Amino acid sequence: MVRSLPGPRRHRGSIMPRRKENSFEEKMAELTRLVDVIGREDCPVDHLESNVRRAVELIRELRSRLTATEISVREVLAELDAGPGPGDAVEEAGEDEEEDEEG
């Protein structure tokens, strides 16, 4: 049986394509492209405002993602600094048993 991929969603009588969340790297590449376009002397004035708005939107999204990632990394590192986890305690107990058997 061949399964088809989900198609566009219907929204109030119109067809809207499914939006896939872009990765951080894809958003960064888009921002870089927009900055290059905005910075050129031949940048079309008709598109300048929309390009700047999209660039600002991307900056906010990227900043938010970086902040969330920083918080997550700090939490993981804090767990590491807090001491041995449950798996570490089991390994240490096993090492003590081996020493008793040898001695």
Secondary structure, DSSP 4 states (H G I P E B T S, - for coil): -PPPPP-PEEETTEEEPPPPPPPHHHHHHHHHHHHHHHHSTT--HHHHHHHHHHHHHHHHHHHHHHHHHHHHHHHHHHHHHT---HHHHHHHHHHHHHHHHH-
